[in-house]
Every structure is written in C-alpha cells, then in structure tokens.
Amino acid sequence: MESSAASTLFLALFLTSLALFFRALSAGFRRRKHLNLPPGPKPWPVIGNLNLIGSLPHRSIHQLSLKYGPLMQLKFGSFPVIVASSVEMAKEILKTQDLKFASRPKTAAGKYTTYNYSNITWSPYGAYWRQARKMCLMELFSARRLDSFEYIRAEETRALLRGLFDASGETILLKDHLSTVSLNVISRMVLGKKYTEESESETPIGYVRRMKTLSKKFDRFLEHVLDEHNERRNGVKNYVAQDMVDVLLQLADDPNLDVKLSRTGVKAFTQDLIAGGTESSAVTVEWALSELLKQPQIIERATEELDSVIGNDCWVEEKDVQNLPYVEAIMKETMRMHPVAPMLVPRMSREDCTINGYDIPAGTRALVNVWTIGRDPEIWDCPNEFRPERFLGKNIDVMGHDFELLPFGAGRRMCPGYSLGLKVIQLTLANLLHGFKWRLPDLVTEKDLDMDEIFGLSTPRKVPLEAVVEPRLPKHVYDI
C-alpha cells in the first residue's frame, strides 16, 4: 500500500516536472520567435550573409544599409551582427549603451596574434581591460609622456624631409618614406631604439597557420626586446624609464596593481603599440597627398597658410599645428573620406538590450560603419567630393565627441593612442606641404590617379602613390 502511494506520488511529481520543462521550453521558443530583430537580408544556412560581402566589406555593407536602414542585422556564419550606419545609431552603441557594448568578440586573429586576447584592443571587458585602459591613459599616452618624446618625432620628421630633399626631381614611392618615419618614431618611443630584423621567407597554408607563424616570429623578437630592457634595468636604483617598454616593465613589477601584468601581457601591449601606431598614420598621410594631387588649388591654399604662419626659413613644429586651421581641415577631410578603420574594431553586446525598438541579444557583434557616416548626404554637402573648407569655422573634432567623424572611435573602447596618432599625422602632413612642391609623374594626369583601396588591418591605397617632389624653401633649410 505504501509502495503504491509512493509510486503514485513519484509519477505525479515526474509528470509535473515534465510539464514545467515543456512549458519553459515552449516559452523559450516563443520568446525567441517573437524577438523584434533589426531588418536585414535573409541568411543562408552555414554561411549566413557572407555571400553578400565582397572584397571591400565596408562598401558591401554600405549598399546593404541603403536598403535595410541605419540599423540592420546580418549573419556572419552563425554569428549575429548588427551594423550601425548613422550618427544616431553609432551614438547608441558607442555612447548611450557604451557599457553594454564594451566587450570584444573572440576571433582567430585575437587568439593567435595577441597572446590570447592579452592586448588593449582585443581583451574582453573586465578587470584586466579596465586596468589596461588606465595604464594607457595615465602612463603610456599621458600628455607628459608624449611631450617627453617630442624630440624623437621631430628628429624622425627631419630625417624624412632630408630623404625627400635628396630624392628631389625623382619619382618616389611615398608610402615607403611614410612607413619608415612612422616605424622609426614608434620603435624609438616604445622600444627605445630602431630595430631591424630580416626574416626568412615562408609560405604557410591557411590563415590560422599564417597567424601562428607570425606570432612565433614576433614573440622571438619581443623576448629579445624584453631581455635587453631588463638587462639595462637590473641593479640600477631609481631607474628612470627611457621608453614605453620600460614603463610596462615597471608596471609589471608594481605589487599594487589590481591585476598582475605578466611578461606575456607586456609583450601583448608592446605588440599593440607597434602595430597600432605604425600603419595608420602613414596610410592617412598618403591618402591626404593623393587627394591633394588631384586638386592642386588646395595645396596652394595650404602653402599660403604655412608661409604666413611659419615663414620660409624654418620647419613646422608641434606647437605650430594649432595655428594651421586649413592644414587641420585637410587632415579631417582625409579621415572623413578615407578612415583607416572604416567599420571600427567590432564590439560585442554583454547583455540583452534594445536599440531603436529592436531587440539585441547578448553576444551580438556590433559594427559601426564610419565610412557610410562619412558619406551621408544628410550630414555632408557633396559627400563624395574632397572639400577641406567644410571644416573651417566648425567645431568638429576627431576625438570621439562628434559622431559625424569617428576615425578613432568613441567611448570606452576608443583607440587609446589617438593623441599620438594626431601628432604624427599633423606634423608630417604640414611639413610635407611646407617643404616641397608636389606633382604627379610625367604623363600621369589627375584623372589617371587610381583612388581604389584595399581592405585589411588598415585601408590603404590599392596602388601605392607615386609622386615627384621639388624643394620650395631656401636650400639652407634642408641642412638638418
């Protein structure tokens, strides 16, 4: 009798639990079914919407946004992705709901080339990243630290100018000169000196294998760098940091840090500083000169400003840049039309949220297409034309405050090195215009100049710019 009652009770409990399970499962299905997701193209099985993305993803996504609107949803494989293509939607992700979108998606690139997401760019949101950001703002890129390295930027800029003077009258590949000055500035500021290293030629198969190979090569180099720095620091009392690696090593020794900075973390940060600071400034200046060579009247107006403010017997210094509004306008217009990161670095939602009435589940990747925003006819007159004058008399900056122009992003995950990037770009561009006359090679006209780009870590010209330079200042000025 007792056994029968127990069996009956057990069966009742089992059936009740089963009913609750199916009710919860059904509710889950109903919730998923009734999510109000942003509009977007129907995804294919397995590949999602990748069939719609061409070799220039920012342009492909731009075309899709014209059909589906300023906030749309795509599928990259099985991953849901939202794309913001307007000032309002960008502000929602980068400002209003910045904290909810403060993390990064995990990618093969982040895993294999940044010491398993240990750098500032790809590390997920949390205590480690918050400490990393604080270190960047308070130590690595503080105004005091950057001012202490001004002499390096000045010396390497003079070396660039001397090299161009020596090549007067010849056709030069501008990017070679710009990449050299950027790499030299960054390596001296970060590593303490210029490093050169020849690497053997390898042809690995597959992107992951290439990333692993690259990571191993870079790791050997960074181990060498850290050993050199530790050898220099050992036994020296009250050692004063000479470069950014010294600063990182001192922070790694600090017992008061909330999260211990390991040797791997130091290497990841160092790699991030080198990679982030080298390519972007060279690409931006090359695009600026490309646009100017198509419109020589802009060069003429810029040189008139430079002659008036600087004179013709000295070079532009960093303190002079604030007095050159037209040169600054050229830089801003270049960043509007040719952003180095046209879709910024992807973010990821940390929790469920709502944007513009649409449901965004946790784990959704978020892209901001600043290339589209920079060509929005509701914001910019004649958006496909290069017109620096549009920035004169307007208080639009590039430091994440104005969402019409976001070359460095905005919010918590904004590029922490933007202040250094601006200094290098402005100083280089101003002196190239001040010191030289620029023209295209013989038999090449403005209409012949190829303005196509390629997509990658940055978005450089597809065909590197060739130009001819001639000095425009007295000869003694170039004796530097």
PyMOL commands that set and color helices and strands:
alter all, ss='L'
color gray80, all
select helices_A, chain A and resi 2-33+50-52+57-68+87-96+99-101+108-113+127-140+143-148+150-166+174-191+207-233+244-252+263-294+296-309+318-323+325-337+370-373+388-391+418-435+446-448+475-478
alter helices_A, ss='H'
color red, helices_A
select strands_A, chain A and resi 71-76+79-84+171-173+347-348+353-355+358-360+365-368+436-439+466-471
alter strands_A, ss='S'
color yellow, strands_A
deselect
rebuild
show_as cartoon
